[in-house]
Amino acid sequence: MARSVPDDVGGMAECGAWLRVDDQIRPTMYHAATVTASELARLRTLGRVIRSGKVVQIEPGLMTLEGGRVNSPASALYIDCSASAIAHNRLDRTPVFSPGRIDPQFIGFPAICLSVAMIGIIEARVEDDDERQRMTRAMPAIDTIEDWIDRFVVNAENQQAWMANEAVRTWLSSCRLDAVAAMMRSVPDDDGEACRWRDRMRELAPMAATNMRRLSGRLTG
């Protein structure tokens, strides 16, 4: 990473929000991948992990990495899981709406389908250009933990703008593409404990966004 991450971020792993293949290794790349606990457990059974930097070259019986060479079976199959299909987007903050043009961007990271649908709803139901801009701050693809923190902040600000508009808010109230909102709606009214947790999440959300803004300022300041 370009900068060291404050110790505050370590709590994300401890509380289970982020999962690591090796709890003793701090990752230097983060692409918002998803994994279940059972999948992670299987992944941790790998008997040999080589940490010698990025792969430079692969040839029969030999793999060359930045930190050295590793012998391998001549018939070994190599699978590259590090590539990013949208790497070109990482630094792209082109506005979604500009005169006579719409540039699709993440406006709810990492929800690609929700972002595209939301852009369509905003284009159809919001007339004011300034309001459109407030609702569609771009949040490009991420590469590091610092990137994730920035996108969290922008995501919170976009959502606040969505909820302030009645037409957009009404559409969101029944949108199945917003996983968190759908989860909150699914809580049974007669489940007292689940309702308390749901209400607690709603109560803490603004404070979490405020703390993320502070953390983001520390990383970029």
C-alpha positions in Angstrom: 0.0 0.0 0.0 1.1 3.6 -0.5 0.4 4.4 3.1 0.2 2.4 6.3 -3.3 1.6 7.5 -4.2 2.8 11.1 -4.7 0.1 13.7 -8.4 1.0 13.7 -8.9 -1.1 10.5 -7.6 -4.2 12.2 -10.9 -4.5 14.0 -12.7 -5.3 10.8 -10.9 -8.7 10.7 -11.4 -9.3 14.5 -15.2 -8.7 14.2 -15.5 -10.9 11.1 -16.4 -8.2 8.7 -13.3 -9.0 6.7 -11.8 -12.5 6.4 -8.1 -13.3 5.8 -6.6 -16.5 4.4 -3.9 -16.1 7.0 -4.6 -14.0 10.1 -0.9 -13.4 10.6 -0.5 -11.8 7.1 -1.8 -8.3 6.4 -2.9 -8.1 2.8 -1.7 -5.2 0.6 -4.5 -5.6 -2.0 -8.2 -5.6 -1.5 -10.8 -6.1 -4.3 -13.9 -6.6 -2.3 -14.0 -10.4 -3.0 -16.6 -12.5 -1.1 -16.1 -15.8 0.5 -18.1 -18.0 3.0 -16.6 -19.3 6.2 -16.7 -22.9 4.9 -15.0 -21.9 1.7 -12.3 -20.1 3.7 -11.8 -23.1 5.9 -11.2 -25.2 2.8 -8.8 -22.7 1.4 -6.8 -22.8 4.6 -6.1 -26.5 4.1 -3.7 -25.7 1.3 -0.5 -27.4 2.3 1.9 -25.0 0.5 1.7 -21.2 0.2 4.5 -19.4 -1.6 4.9 -15.7 -0.7 7.6 -14.4 -3.0 5.9 -11.5 -4.7 4.1 -11.4 -8.1 4.6 -14.0 -10.8 7.0 -12.8 -13.5 7.1 -15.8 -15.8 5.7 -19.3 -16.1 7.3 -22.1 -18.1 7.2 -25.9 -17.9 8.6 -27.0 -14.6 9.5 -23.5 -13.4 7.6 -20.5 -12.0 9.6 -17.2 -11.6 8.4 -14.7 -9.0 9.7 -11.3 -8.0 11.4 -12.9 -5.0 12.8 -16.1 -6.6 12.1 -19.2 -8.6 10.0 -22.2 -7.7 10.2 -25.7 -9.3 6.9 -27.2 -10.3 5.6 -30.3 -12.2 6.0 -29.9 -15.9 2.2 -30.6 -16.3 1.1 -28.2 -13.6 -2.1 -26.2 -14.3 -1.8 -22.5 -13.3 -5.0 -20.5 -12.5 -4.7 -16.7 -12.3 -7.1 -15.4 -9.7 -5.5 -12.0 -9.3 -6.7 -10.2 -12.5 -9.3 -7.5 -12.3 -11.8 -7.2 -15.1 -12.4 -3.6 -14.4 -8.9 -2.4 -13.4 -9.1 0.5 -15.8 -11.9 1.9 -13.7 -10.0 2.3 -10.5 -9.1 6.0 -10.9 -12.0 6.9 -13.1 -14.3 9.5 -11.5 -16.0 10.6 -14.6 -19.4 12.1 -13.6 -22.4 9.8 -14.4 -24.4 12.7 -15.8 -23.0 15.3 -18.2 -24.7 17.2 -21.0 -26.1 14.8 -23.5 -24.3 11.8 -22.0 -24.5 9.1 -19.3 -21.4 7.3 -18.1 -22.3 4.3 -16.0 -20.3 4.1 -12.8 -20.4 2.4 -9.4 -22.7 4.6 -7.3 -23.3 1.9 -4.7 -20.2 -0.1 -4.3 -19.7 -3.0 -5.0 -23.3 -3.4 -6.2 -23.0 -3.3 -10.0 -26.6 -4.2 -10.7 -28.0 -1.7 -8.1 -25.8 1.0 -9.5 -27.0 0.6 -13.1 -30.6 0.4 -12.0 -30.3 3.4 -9.8 -28.8 5.5 -12.6 -31.8 4.6 -14.7 -34.3 5.6 -12.0 -32.5 8.8 -11.3 -32.4 9.7 -15.0 -36.1 9.0 -15.3 -37.4 10.5 -12.1 -35.0 13.3 -11.1 -35.0 16.5 -13.2 -32.7 18.7 -11.3 -29.1 18.4 -12.5 -27.5 19.4 -9.2 -29.6 16.8 -7.4 -28.6 14.1 -9.9 -24.9 14.9 -9.2 -25.4 14.6 -5.4 -27.0 11.2 -6.0 -24.4 9.8 -8.3 -20.9 10.5 -6.9 -18.7 8.0 -8.7 -16.9 5.4 -6.6 -14.4 3.5 -8.9 -13.2 0.0 -8.5 -10.9 -0.6 -5.5 -7.4 -1.9 -5.1 -6.5 -1.3 -1.4 -8.1 -0.9 2.0 -7.8 2.8 1.7 -9.8 2.7 -1.5 -12.5 0.7 0.4 -12.7 3.3 3.1 -13.2 6.1 0.6 -15.9 4.2 -1.2 -17.7 3.5 2.1 -17.9 7.3 2.7 -19.1 8.1 -0.8 -21.6 5.2 -0.7 -23.1 6.7 2.5 -23.4 10.1 1.0 -25.1 8.8 -2.1 -27.5 6.8 -0.1 -28.3 9.9 2.0 -29.1 11.8 -1.2 -31.3 8.9 -2.5 -33.4 8.8 0.7 -33.9 12.5 0.6 -35.8 12.2 -2.7 -39.3 10.8 -2.4 -39.5 9.3 -5.9 -36.2 7.5 -5.5 -36.9 6.5 -1.9 -40.2 4.9 -2.9 -38.6 2.9 -5.7 -35.8 1.7 -3.3 -38.4 0.6 -0.7 -39.3 -2.4 -2.9 -36.0 -2.9 -4.8 -34.6 -6.4 -4.4 -31.2 -5.3 -5.7 -30.3 -3.5 -2.5 -29.3 -6.4 -0.3 -29.0 -4.5 3.0 -32.4 -2.8 2.6 -34.0 -6.2 1.6 -32.5 -7.8 4.7 -33.9 -5.0 6.9 -37.3 -5.4 5.3 -37.3 -9.1 5.9 -37.1 -8.9 9.7 -40.4 -10.2 11.1 -42.3 -7.7 13.2 -43.0 -10.3 15.8 -39.3 -11.2 16.3 -38.4 -8.8 19.1 -34.6 -9.6 19.2 -34.2 -9.3 15.4 -36.1 -6.0 15.4 -33.8 -4.6 18.2 -30.7 -5.5 16.1 -32.3 -4.0 13.0 -33.1 -0.8 14.8 -29.6 -0.7 16.4 -28.1 -1.0 12.9 -30.2 2.0 11.7 -29.2 4.0 14.8 -25.5 3.3 14.4 -25.3 3.8 10.6 -24.8 7.7 10.7 -22.1 7.3 13.4 -20.3 4.7 11.4 -20.3 7.0 8.3 -18.9 9.8 10.4 -16.1 7.7 11.8 -15.2 6.5 8.3 -15.0 10.1 7.2 -12.5 10.8 10.0 -10.5 7.7 9.1 -10.5 8.7 5.4 -9.2 12.1 6.4 -6.4 10.6 8.4 -5.3 8.5 5.4 -5.4 11.3 2.9 -4.3 14.2 5.1 
